[in-house]
Amino acid sequence: MRKSFRVFLCSGLVLAAVAGFFLLSCSKDDGGDDNNSGTAQWTIMMYGAGNNNLDVSNNNTSFIIQDAQDMEKVGSQAGMNIVAMVASMRTGGQAKVYHIEQHTAELPDSLSSPWIDKGSKDMSDPATLREFINYCKANYPAQKYLLVVDDHGAGWPGSCSDEMNGGGGMLTMPELKSAIAQSDLQHVDIVTFHACLMAMAEVAYELRSVASYMTACQFTMPMQNILGADLWLGWLKDNTGASPADLAHKIAEKVRVAAENKQKTSHYAMIDLSQMQTLSARVGTFSNVLVTEGGQHWNEVQHAWSQTHATQYDNPAYCDLREFANKILAEPTLSTINLVRNAANDIISGINGAVPYTATYFYPPDQPMPRGGLNIHFPSQLAQFDSSNYVTLEFRATNWHAFLSTFLRAGGTQPEQGRCCYNNNASCAVNTQAECAQLGGNWTQGIDCNTPCQQATTCPAACAQAVQISVGQTITQCTFTAQATENWFYVTLNPGTFRFQLGNFPNGADYDCYTFLQCSDYPNSPTTCRGDAVGPEDFTCTVQNSPVQVLVLINAYQAPYGGYAFLISQTGVLPDGGDEPTIAIR
């Protein structure tokens, strides 16, 4: 059953202030193909847009640099150049272009490959990407080119968020297309997105004239580098004559292997862009017949949408196109209308042709959720439909935007009801997920209060038993008795800025506060929303766009041990007209 879930990771928790340092090699690169073999078979171009929170989210080190380090595990080889442009938020947006050599023992945030300094660059500016592509062509010519776009992604709105030099703006899909088309290459063989939500019909259609293949993910990707560059580059160095189709397929395979190795839920697909004209034409037919032939059975269109699966890894305004077509075929009346049935079957066969490989890994692997390889924008509420920007895409030609307008004017779908357990599971209500989030509750689809809320331990010591707390609720009942003791809570945070306070523990003690998005992220992948200073903690975090459920860990790092007080309050929201909640920090 489809549900409207939070979209985290790409637009979730952002730490208000960060600290850290950046270790770089001081060797310079004079450019040129160092393989001494003439024009290489492949040039790999990594565009690492690190001017955002990805630059500090790997335990205050950079995921973007870690991806480049994975490339260094293989390094440029005979017949294969690897070039990486890496920008860092912590150096004022400064960008360096590295000729990636083999270095297998890098410290965090360290790259030993030779580089040239490009100065401060707006990585969301298509001119920056175009300049990088031109540099690669001039200095590392090859018969085939792979462009890796490594950063945040939002699907059809774009990728490459630059919070230093671009004001937080993104590189839109028309801009990405123009950067390639107006470069000296004009066309690349593969575009690989190590970014959330980019496996969309709209994205693939936009890029069909500037690339042959695309590899991308339908989910929000885990806060962990699963690009697996060392895996597929290791294969490529032994197979430099590989075709673009072979390499694109291998990249998609190895991303799934990397996700499984790191026990991170993810999806990845290979898309043949030469098939996108055919598929998009079928989307146009499908969208039209759903309106003209399905108008008398609009409830079945809405029902088919509601039956498509969605998880916490999906954007609630996106829908797996193949599954939606299959759900249309399962409707009692629509499935008997020849035009609708034929159009739906054409969508399925079109996706099968456009997506040679798609794979999903779920951790834990007990509830697999296959994906067809391509999402499509399919909001259920007008607030989710940015029509003015959506119609700037070339996908406008499919007329899917007109179908969405009709769907939304007809009321979209009614939010599903479920059980809401709140007030530490002491209270229960039947409401929508959004209404439950307002209560700070835990929402379960498809059941009501006849199934009682499970009473949780007051101060659980394991993530799996985390107890619910609410914004504005002060926790004072828990006590630590030994080092490394833990207490786990979870809280739902709506968009806004939140203050985390931890104090009132024994003098000389040191307790820390960390947050995680899922238990499998513990202990290595906390979010950047955390406090691990010596003594009391007092920090703020911001939630963007959508509500997010956060796991909170309170850890006894240093004696003496005893009780503590912990409070999360929303800044600027004053209870009963009074002051912002606070605890006496000492």
C-alpha positions in Angstrom: 0.0 0.0 0.0 1.3 3.4 -0.9 2.1 5.8 1.9 3.4 9.4 2.1 6.7 9.1 3.9 9.4 11.5 4.8 12.2 12.2 2.3 15.4 12.2 4.3 19.1 12.1 3.5 19.0 14.4 0.5 16.8 17.0 2.2 16.8 15.9 5.8 18.9 17.0 8.8 21.5 19.7 8.3 23.8 20.8 11.1 23.8 24.5 11.8 27.5 24.7 12.3 30.4 22.3 11.7 34.1 22.1 12.2 36.8 20.1 10.7 39.9 20.1 8.6 40.8 19.1 5.1 44.0 17.3 4.3 45.3 17.6 0.7 48.4 16.6 -1.1 50.6 19.5 -2.2 51.7 17.9 -5.4 50.6 19.6 -8.6 49.4 18.0 -11.8 50.6 19.4 -15.1 47.9 17.6 -17.0 48.2 15.2 -19.9 47.7 11.5 -20.4 50.3 9.7 -18.2 49.5 6.3 -19.6 52.1 6.7 -22.4 49.7 4.8 -24.7 48.2 7.6 -26.8 44.5 8.2 -26.5 43.0 6.2 -23.7 40.0 3.9 -24.1 38.2 5.6 -21.2 38.3 8.9 -19.3 36.3 8.8 -16.1 35.2 12.3 -15.0 34.0 12.6 -11.4 32.2 15.9 -10.6 32.3 16.0 -6.8 30.1 18.8 -5.6 31.1 18.9 -1.9 29.9 22.4 -1.0 27.2 21.2 1.3 26.6 18.9 4.3 28.0 15.8 2.5 31.3 17.4 3.1 31.0 16.8 6.9 28.5 14.0 7.2 31.0 11.1 7.3 31.8 11.5 11.0 32.7 15.1 10.3 34.6 14.1 7.2 33.6 14.2 3.5 31.7 11.5 1.7 32.7 13.2 -1.6 36.4 12.8 -0.8 35.8 9.2 0.3 34.4 8.5 -3.2 37.6 9.9 -4.7 39.6 7.8 -2.3 37.8 4.7 -3.6 38.9 5.7 -7.1 42.4 6.0 -5.8 42.3 2.3 -4.8 42.6 1.6 -8.5 44.0 4.8 -10.0 44.5 5.7 -13.6 45.9 2.8 -15.6 47.0 2.1 -19.2 44.0 2.9 -21.3 42.0 4.5 -18.5 42.2 8.0 -17.1 40.5 9.0 -13.9 40.0 12.7 -13.2 38.1 14.1 -10.2 37.0 17.7 -9.5 36.3 18.0 -5.8 35.0 21.1 -4.1 35.0 21.5 -0.3 32.7 23.6 1.9 35.4 23.9 4.5 37.8 25.7 2.2 35.4 28.3 1.1 34.1 26.4 -1.8 37.6 25.9 -3.3 37.8 23.3 -6.0 40.7 21.1 -7.1 41.0 18.9 -10.1 42.9 15.7 -9.4 44.5 13.2 -11.8 43.6 10.1 -9.8 46.6 7.9 -9.2 46.8 4.7 -7.1 46.9 5.4 -3.4 45.5 2.6 -1.2 46.1 3.9 2.4 44.6 7.4 2.6 43.7 9.0 5.9 40.2 10.6 6.2 39.8 13.7 4.0 43.2 13.1 2.3 43.9 12.8 -1.4 47.5 12.2 -2.5 46.9 12.3 -6.2 48.4 15.4 -8.0 46.0 18.3 -8.5 45.6 21.8 -9.9 43.8 24.6 -8.1 40.6 25.9 -9.7 39.8 28.4 -7.0 36.3 28.9 -5.5 33.7 27.5 -7.8 29.9 27.3 -7.8 29.3 23.6 -8.5 25.6 24.3 -9.3 26.6 26.5 -12.2 26.5 24.7 -15.6 29.5 26.7 -16.7 31.6 25.0 -14.0 30.7 21.6 -15.2 31.2 22.6 -18.8 34.7 23.9 -18.0 35.6 20.6 -16.2 34.5 18.5 -19.2 36.5 20.7 -21.5 39.6 20.3 -19.3 39.2 16.6 -19.3 38.9 16.4 -23.1 41.9 18.7 -23.6 44.2 17.0 -21.1 42.9 13.4 -21.0 41.4 12.5 -24.4 39.8 9.2 -24.8 37.6 7.2 -27.1 34.8 7.0 -24.5 33.8 9.2 -21.5 32.0 8.6 -18.3 30.7 11.5 -16.2 30.0 10.8 -12.5 27.8 13.4 -10.9 28.5 13.0 -7.2 26.3 15.0 -4.7 22.8 15.5 -3.4 20.0 14.8 -5.9 16.3 15.6 -6.0 15.2 13.8 -9.1 13.8 15.9 -12.0 14.5 19.3 -10.2 18.2 18.5 -10.4 21.4 17.8 -8.4 24.6 19.4 -7.2 23.5 21.7 -4.3 26.1 24.4 -3.6 25.6 26.0 -0.2 28.8 28.0 -0.4 29.0 29.7 -3.8 25.6 28.9 -5.2 23.3 30.0 -2.4 22.0 26.5 -2.0 20.7 26.3 -5.6 20.9 23.2 -7.7 22.1 22.3 -11.2 18.8 21.8 -13.0 18.3 19.0 -15.5 18.1 21.5 -18.5 21.4 23.1 -17.2 23.1 19.7 -16.8 22.0 18.9 -20.4 23.3 22.2 -21.7 26.6 21.8 -19.9 27.3 18.6 -21.8 25.8 19.8 -25.1 27.8 23.0 -25.1 31.1 21.4 -24.0 33.8 20.4 -26.4 32.6 16.8 -26.0 28.9 17.6 -26.7 28.1 14.0 -25.8 29.3 11.5 -23.2 28.8 7.7 -23.2 27.5 7.3 -19.6 26.2 9.7 -17.0 26.4 8.0 -13.5 24.5 9.7 -10.7 25.8 9.0 -7.1 22.9 11.1 -5.9 19.4 10.5 -4.6 16.3 9.9 -6.7 17.8 10.5 -10.1 16.4 7.4 -11.8 13.4 9.2 -13.3 11.8 9.1 -16.7 12.0 12.9 -16.8 15.7 12.9 -16.1 16.5 10.1 -18.7 14.4 11.9 -21.3 16.2 15.2 -20.7 19.6 13.5 -21.2 18.8 11.3 -24.1 20.6 13.5 -26.7 23.8 14.1 -24.7 24.5 10.6 -23.3 24.0 7.0 -24.4 23.4 5.4 -21.0 22.5 6.6 -17.5 22.9 4.8 -14.1 21.0 6.1 -11.2 18.9 5.3 -8.1 15.2 5.5 -7.5 15.6 5.9 -3.7 17.1 8.4 -1.4 20.6 6.9 -1.1 22.0 5.9 2.2 24.3 8.3 4.2 27.3 6.2 3.1 29.3 6.0 0.0 28.0 3.0 -2.0 29.2 4.2 -5.4 31.5 1.2 -5.4 34.0 2.9 -7.7 36.8 0.7 -6.6 34.8 -2.3 -7.6 33.8 -1.3 -11.1 37.1 0.5 -11.8 38.9 -2.6 -10.8 36.9 -4.5 -13.4 37.4 -1.7 -16.0 41.2 -1.7 -15.7 41.2 -5.3 -16.8 38.6 -4.6 -19.5 39.5 -1.1 -20.9 38.0 -2.1 -24.2 34.6 -2.5 -22.6 31.6 -1.0 -24.5 29.5 1.8 -22.8 26.7 -0.8 -22.3 29.0 -3.2 -20.6 30.5 -0.6 -18.3 27.1 0.9 -17.4 25.8 -2.6 -16.6 28.8 -3.3 -14.4 28.5 0.0 -12.5 24.8 -0.8 -11.7 25.8 -4.3 -10.5 28.7 -3.1 -8.4 26.6 -0.3 -6.7 24.3 -3.1 -5.5 27.2 -5.1 -4.3 28.6 -2.1 -2.4 25.2 -1.5 -0.7 25.0 -5.2 0.3 28.6 -5.2 1.6 27.8 -2.1 3.8 24.3 -3.4 4.7 22.6 -0.3 3.3 19.2 -0.3 1.6 19.4 1.0 -1.9 18.4 0.6 -5.5 20.3 1.1 -8.7 19.6 0.8 -12.4 21.1 1.1 -15.9 19.0 3.0 -18.4 19.5 2.9 -22.2 18.8 6.4 -23.2 18.3 5.5 -26.8 15.0 3.9 -25.7 13.7 6.9 -24.0 12.0 8.4 -27.1 9.9 5.3 -27.5 9.1 5.0 -23.8 8.2 8.7 -23.5 5.9 8.5 -26.5 4.1 5.6 -24.7 3.9 7.7 -21.6 2.1 10.4 -23.7 -0.4 7.8 -24.9 -0.9 6.4 -21.5 -1.5 9.8 -19.9 -4.1 10.7 -22.5 -6.1 7.5 -22.4 -6.2 7.5 -18.6 -8.1 10.8 -18.9 -10.2 10.2 -22.0 -11.1 6.5 -21.4 -10.7 6.4 -17.6 -12.7 9.5 -16.8 -15.7 7.5 -15.8 -13.6 5.3 -13.5 -11.4 7.9 -11.9 -11.7 6.1 -8.6 -9.8 3.2 -10.1 -7.0 5.5 -11.3 -6.7 6.8 -7.8 -6.9 3.4 -6.3 -4.1 2.1 -8.6 -1.9 5.0 -7.4 -2.7 4.2 -3.8 -1.7 0.6 -4.3 1.8 1.3 -5.6 4.4 0.7 -2.9 6.3 3.4 -1.2 8.9 3.2 1.6 10.8 5.6 3.7 13.4 5.7 1.0 11.0 7.1 -1.6 10.0 10.6 -2.4 6.2 10.6 -1.8 5.6 12.7 -4.9 7.3 10.1 -7.1 6.0 6.7 -8.3 7.5 3.6 -9.8 6.2 3.8 -13.4 6.2 0.1 -14.1 4.4 -0.8 -10.9 1.7 1.9 -11.5 1.1 0.5 -15.0 0.8 -3.0 -13.4 -1.7 -1.7 -10.8 -3.8 -0.2 -13.6 -4.0 -3.6 -15.2 -5.3 -5.0 -11.9 -8.2 -2.6 -11.8 -11.6 -4.4 -12.5 -12.9 -2.0 -15.1 -9.8 -0.1 -16.5 -8.2 -3.5 -17.3 -11.2 -4.3 -19.6 -10.8 -1.1 -21.7 -8.7 -2.0 -24.7 -7.0 1.4 -25.0 -6.1 1.6 -21.4 -4.9 -2.0 -21.2 -2.8 -1.7 -24.4 -1.3 1.6 -23.2 -0.4 0.1 -19.8 1.2 -3.0 -21.4 3.1 -0.7 -23.8 4.5 1.2 -20.7 5.7 -2.1 -19.2 7.4 -3.3 -22.4 8.9 0.1 -22.9 10.5 0.1 -19.5 11.7 -3.4 -20.0 13.5 -2.1 -23.1 14.8 1.1 -21.6 16.1 -0.5 -18.3 18.4 -3.5 -19.1 19.3 -3.8 -15.4 17.6 -2.8 -12.2 18.3 -4.2 -8.7 17.2 -3.4 -5.1 19.0 -4.4 -1.9 17.0 -4.1 1.3 18.6 -4.4 4.7 17.5 -6.3 6.6 16.5 -8.3 3.5 13.2 -9.6 4.9 10.9 -7.3 3.0 12.2 -6.9 -0.6 10.7 -4.1 -2.7 11.7 -4.5 -6.4 11.8 -1.4 -8.5 11.3 -1.1 -12.2 14.2 1.2 -12.7 12.4 4.5 -13.4 10.2 6.7 -11.3 7.8 9.4 -12.6 6.6 12.5 -10.9 3.2 11.6 -9.5 2.1 13.9 -6.6 -1.1 13.4 -4.8 -1.4 17.0 -3.5 -1.1 20.3 -5.3 1.5 21.4 -2.8 3.8 18.7 -4.2 3.4 19.8 -7.9 5.8 22.5 -8.9 4.2 22.9 -12.3 6.0 26.0 -13.4 9.4 24.3 -13.2 8.2 20.9 -14.2 7.0 22.2 -17.6 10.5 23.6 -18.4 11.6 20.0 -18.9 11.6 18.4 -22.3 9.3 15.8 -20.8 6.5 18.3 -21.2 6.1 16.9 -24.7 4.6 13.7 -23.2 1.6 15.7 -21.8 2.1 13.9 -18.5 1.8 17.3 -16.8 -1.7 17.7 -18.1 -2.6 14.3 -16.7 -1.2 15.3 -13.3 -3.3 18.5 -13.4 -6.5 16.4 -14.1 -5.5 13.9 -11.4 -5.0 16.7 -8.8 -8.1 18.6 -9.7 -10.1 15.4 -9.2 -8.8 15.4 -5.6 -5.7 13.1 -6.1 -6.0 10.5 -3.3 -7.4 10.8 0.1 -4.7 10.4 2.8 -4.9 6.9 4.3 -5.9 6.4 7.9 -3.8 4.4 10.4 -3.1 4.0 14.1 -1.1 6.8 15.8 0.6 6.0 19.0 1.8 9.1 20.9 2.6 10.4 24.4 5.1 7.7 24.8 2.7 5.1 23.4 0.2 5.9 26.2 -2.3 7.5 23.8 -3.8 6.3 20.6 -5.7 7.9 17.7 -6.8 6.9 14.2 -5.7 9.6 11.8 -3.4 10.3 8.8 0.3 10.1 8.8 0.6 13.9 8.6 -1.8 14.4 11.5 0.2 11.8 13.6 3.4 13.6 12.8 1.8 16.8 14.3 1.3 14.8 17.5 4.9 13.5 17.5 3.5 10.0 17.2 4.4 6.8 15.5 2.0 6.0 12.6 1.2 2.5 11.4 -0.8 1.9 8.2 -3.9 -0.2 8.0 -4.7 -0.8 11.7 -6.6 1.1 14.4 -6.6 1.4 18.1 -8.1 -2.0 18.5 -4.5 -3.1 18.2 -3.0 -1.5 21.3 0.1 0.6 21.2 3.0 -1.4 22.6 4.3 0.0 25.9 8.0 0.7 25.7 10.7 0.7 28.3 11.2 4.1 29.8 14.9 4.3 29.2 15.8 1.6 26.7 19.4 0.6 26.1 19.1 -0.6 22.5 18.1 1.1 19.3 15.4 -1.5 18.5 13.6 -0.6 21.7 13.8 3.2 21.3 11.0 4.9 23.1 9.0 7.8 21.6 9.5 11.3 22.9 7.9 14.6 21.8 9.3 18.0 21.0 9.1 20.1 24.2 9.2 17.0 26.5 12.0 17.1 29.1 13.5 13.7 29.8 14.7 13.4 33.5 13.8 9.8 34.5 16.9 8.1 33.1 20.1 7.3 35.0 23.5 6.0 33.9 25.5 3.6 36.0 28.5 2.7 33.9 30.7 3.9 31.0 29.3 3.5 27.4 25.7 3.0 28.8 23.2 4.2 26.2 19.6 5.4 26.1 17.6 5.4 22.9 14.6 7.6 21.9 12.9 8.5 18.7 11.1 11.7 17.8 9.3 13.1 14.7 10.5 16.5 13.6 8.5 18.7 11.3 10.3 21.2 9.0 12.0 23.8 11.1 15.0 24.4 13.4 15.3 22.5 16.7 17.4 23.0 19.7 18.9 19.9 21.5 19.9 20.3 25.1 21.6 17.7 27.3 22.8 18.6 30.8 22.1 18.4 34.5 24.4 15.5 34.9 27.1 15.1 37.7 30.0 17.6 37.6 32.9 16.3 35.6 30.7 13.8 33.6 30.6 13.9 29.8 27.5 12.7 28.1 27.0 12.9 24.3 24.0 13.1 22.0 23.8 11.5 18.5 21.0 11.1 15.9 20.5 8.4 13.3 18.0 7.8 10.6 17.8 4.0 11.1 19.2 1.5 13.5 21.4 0.0 10.8 23.3 3.3 10.6 24.5 2.8 14.2 27.3 3.2 15.2 29.3 4.4 12.1 26.9 6.7 10.3 25.2 9.2 12.6 23.7 12.3 11.0 25.5 15.7 11.3 22.8 16.6 13.9 24.8 15.7 17.1 26.6 17.1 20.1 29.8 15.4 21.4 31.6 18.3 23.1 33.1 17.9 26.5 30.5 18.6 29.1 26.9 19.6 28.5 25.5 19.7 24.9 23.5 22.6 23.4 23.2 22.6 19.6 20.6 23.3 16.8 19.6 21.3 13.7 17.3 22.1 10.8 14.8 19.8 9.1 14.0 20.8 5.5 11.0 20.1 3.3 9.4 17.0 5.0 8.8 15.6 8.5 11.5 13.1 9.5 11.6 10.5 12.3 15.0 10.7 14.1 16.5 8.1 16.4 18.3 9.9 19.4 21.1 8.3 21.3 22.3 9.6 24.7 25.6 8.1 25.6 27.6 8.1 28.9 31.1 8.8 27.7 32.9 9.7 30.9 32.3 9.3 34.6 30.9 10.2 37.1 27.6 8.6 36.3 24.0 9.6 37.3 20.9 11.2 35.9 20.5 13.8 33.2 18.0 16.1 31.6 17.4 16.1 27.9 15.1 18.4 25.8 14.4 19.0 22.2 12.6 22.3 21.5 11.6 24.0 18.2 13.2 27.5 18.0 10.8 30.3 17.3 7.8 28.3 18.5 6.8 29.5 21.9 4.5 27.3 24.1 1.5 29.2 25.4 3.1 32.5 24.4 6.0 32.0 26.8 9.7 31.6 26.3 11.4 28.9 24.4 11.7 25.8 26.5 15.1 25.4 28.2 16.8 23.4 30.8 19.5 24.5 33.2 22.7 23.4 31.5 25.7 22.9 33.8 
